[in-house]
Amino acid sequence: MRVVIAEDSVILREGMVELLTARGCEIVATAGDADELLAAVAEHAPDVAVVDIRMPPTHTDEGIRAAVQLRADHPRVGVLVFSQHAEPSWAARLLAGEAAGVGYLLKERVAATADFVEALRRVAAGGVALDPEIVSRMLNRGTRPLDRLTAREREVLDLMAQGHSNRSVSALLVISERAVEKHAASVFAKFGLPATEADNRRVKAVVTYLQEVGP
């Protein structure tokens, strides 16, 4: 089984290399950020990629975005997200479309290397490996509007609620204004706010947000 490992912590990354190599896996490349991961998969065409979620430069959702892109660009490559963060919205993004060759495991809940390798082989073979905690949280998400947002959309909406313009949000999150507009449009759509001349969707979205997070 040929594996690419994406983990920004050098100690964890090297530890995983040693453990998986000892279990008969071939580590064809390692990566410290999302760009390196995408390049490594394109170059080596592994059977599976192990991906952390929070990687440079912002340490928010770079890993999950890269994982989603990998599933789109390289459907034959299994993707196993291995993180300490149990976030159902990230899992939903990962499982969108065809739920095959994908996994999401929590680092602190993997008790044995053998279990991890078994999950890795299952994902590489086109199966699914989800931590029970992730499944439980997905089943109990409910229907709150905020639960439908991605981590980045939450960040954009939070800054909008603080009164920042799209340009200001762009500068603070180090993304383009066009990206901010797309995230905002996605928020409006998920909140069920249609575009009309009379309604200010930005204000309504912020009001919904404040109602959800307020005391």
C-alpha positions in Angstrom: 0.0 0.0 0.0 1.5 3.3 -1.2 0.8 6.2 1.2 1.3 10.0 1.2 1.2 11.6 4.7 0.2 15.3 5.2 0.9 16.5 8.7 2.5 19.8 9.6 4.0 18.5 12.9 7.4 17.1 12.0 7.4 14.8 15.1 4.0 13.3 14.3 4.8 13.0 10.6 8.0 11.2 11.2 6.4 9.0 13.8 3.7 8.0 11.4 6.3 7.2 8.7 8.1 4.8 11.1 4.9 3.2 12.3 3.4 2.6 8.9 6.7 1.5 7.4 7.0 -1.1 10.1 3.5 -2.3 9.2 4.5 -2.9 5.6 3.3 0.4 4.0 5.4 2.3 1.5 5.5 6.0 2.3 6.0 7.5 -1.1 6.0 11.2 0.1 5.3 13.4 3.1 3.9 16.9 3.1 3.7 19.8 5.6 1.0 21.8 4.0 -1.9 21.5 1.6 0.0 22.6 -1.5 2.7 20.0 -0.9 0.0 17.4 -0.4 -1.7 18.1 -3.7 1.6 18.1 -5.5 2.7 14.8 -3.9 -0.5 13.0 -4.8 -0.3 14.3 -8.4 3.3 13.1 -8.7 3.2 9.8 -6.9 -0.5 8.6 -7.4 -0.6 6.8 -4.0 -3.2 4.3 -2.9 -4.2 6.5 0.0 -3.4 9.9 1.5 -3.4 10.6 5.3 -4.5 14.2 5.8 -4.5 16.4 8.9 -7.1 19.2 8.9 -5.4 22.2 10.3 -2.3 23.0 8.4 -0.4 26.2 7.4 -0.8 29.0 6.6 -4.0 29.7 8.7 -4.3 26.4 10.5 -8.1 26.4 10.0 -9.5 24.1 7.3 -6.7 23.8 4.7 -6.5 20.0 5.1 -10.2 19.4 4.6 -10.3 21.6 1.6 -7.3 19.8 0.1 -9.0 16.4 0.9 -12.1 17.5 -0.9 -10.0 18.6 -3.9 -8.1 15.3 -3.9 -11.4 13.4 -4.0 -12.5 15.5 -7.0 -9.2 15.4 -8.9 -8.0 11.9 -8.0 -11.1 9.7 -7.3 -9.0 6.5 -7.2 -6.9 7.8 -4.3 -8.3 7.0 -0.9 -8.4 9.9 1.6 -8.2 9.4 5.3 -8.5 12.5 7.5 -6.6 12.0 10.7 -7.3 14.9 13.1 -7.8 15.8 16.8 -10.8 17.9 15.8 -14.3 16.3 15.6 -16.2 18.6 13.3 -19.3 17.2 11.6 -19.5 19.9 9.0 -16.0 18.9 7.8 -17.0 15.3 7.7 -20.1 16.3 5.7 -17.9 18.1 3.1 -15.6 15.1 2.9 -18.5 12.7 2.4 -20.3 14.8 -0.2 -20.9 13.0 -3.4 -19.8 9.4 -3.6 -18.9 8.2 -0.1 -16.3 5.7 -1.1 -12.5 5.5 -0.3 -12.8 8.0 2.5 -12.2 8.1 6.2 -12.2 10.5 9.2 -10.5 9.3 12.4 -9.7 11.1 15.6 -6.1 11.0 16.8 -6.8 10.5 20.4 -9.3 7.7 19.8 -7.0 5.4 17.8 -5.8 2.9 20.5 -3.6 0.7 18.3 -1.5 1.0 15.2 -3.0 -2.1 13.8 -6.5 -0.5 13.9 -5.2 2.5 12.1 -3.5 0.4 9.4 -6.7 -1.6 9.0 -8.7 1.5 8.5 -6.1 2.8 6.1 -6.3 -0.3 4.0 -10.1 -0.2 4.0 -10.1 3.4 2.6 -7.4 2.5 0.1 -9.6 -0.3 -1.2 -12.6 2.0 -1.6 -14.2 1.5 1.7 -15.2 3.9 4.5 -13.7 4.4 8.0 -15.4 6.9 10.3 -14.8 7.3 14.0 -18.0 6.6 15.9 -17.7 10.0 17.6 -17.9 11.7 14.1 -20.9 9.6 13.2 -22.7 10.4 16.5 -22.1 14.1 16.0 -23.3 14.1 12.4 -26.5 12.3 13.5 -27.1 14.8 16.2 -26.3 18.0 14.4 -30.0 19.1 14.2 -31.1 21.8 11.9 -29.6 25.0 13.3 -28.5 27.3 10.4 -25.0 27.6 11.8 -24.6 23.9 11.7 -24.8 24.0 7.9 -21.9 26.3 7.5 -18.3 25.3 6.9 -15.5 26.6 9.2 -14.5 29.2 6.7 -18.1 30.4 6.2 -18.4 30.7 10.0 -15.3 32.9 10.0 -16.6 35.1 7.2 -20.0 35.5 8.9 -18.4 36.2 12.3 -16.4 39.1 10.8 -19.5 40.3 8.9 -21.3 40.4 12.3 -18.4 42.5 13.7 -19.1 45.1 11.0 -16.2 44.3 8.6 -16.7 44.9 4.9 -15.8 42.3 2.3 -12.5 44.1 1.7 -11.7 44.0 5.4 -12.7 40.3 5.7 -10.5 39.6 2.7 -7.5 41.3 4.4 -8.1 39.6 7.8 -8.5 36.1 6.4 -5.8 36.6 3.6 -8.2 35.5 0.8 -9.5 37.4 -2.2 -12.6 39.6 -2.1 -14.1 37.2 -4.7 -13.6 34.3 -2.3 -15.3 36.4 0.4 -18.2 37.0 -1.9 -18.5 33.3 -2.7 -18.5 32.4 1.0 -21.1 35.0 1.8 -23.3 33.8 -1.1 -23.0 30.3 0.3 -24.0 31.5 3.8 -27.1 33.3 2.3 -28.1 30.2 0.4 -27.7 27.9 3.4 -29.7 30.4 5.5 -32.5 30.3 2.9 -32.1 34.0 2.1 -33.1 34.7 -1.6 -31.7 37.7 -3.5 -34.3 40.4 -3.7 -34.1 44.2 -4.2 -36.0 44.9 -1.0 -34.2 42.6 1.4 -30.7 43.1 2.8 -29.4 39.5 3.0 -26.2 40.5 4.8 -28.2 42.1 7.7 -30.5 39.1 7.9 -27.6 36.7 8.0 -25.9 38.6 10.8 -29.2 38.7 12.7 -29.5 35.0 12.4 -25.9 34.5 13.5 -26.4 36.7 16.6 -29.5 34.9 17.5 -27.7 31.6 17.4 -24.5 32.5 19.3 -26.0 35.1 21.6 -26.8 34.5 25.3 
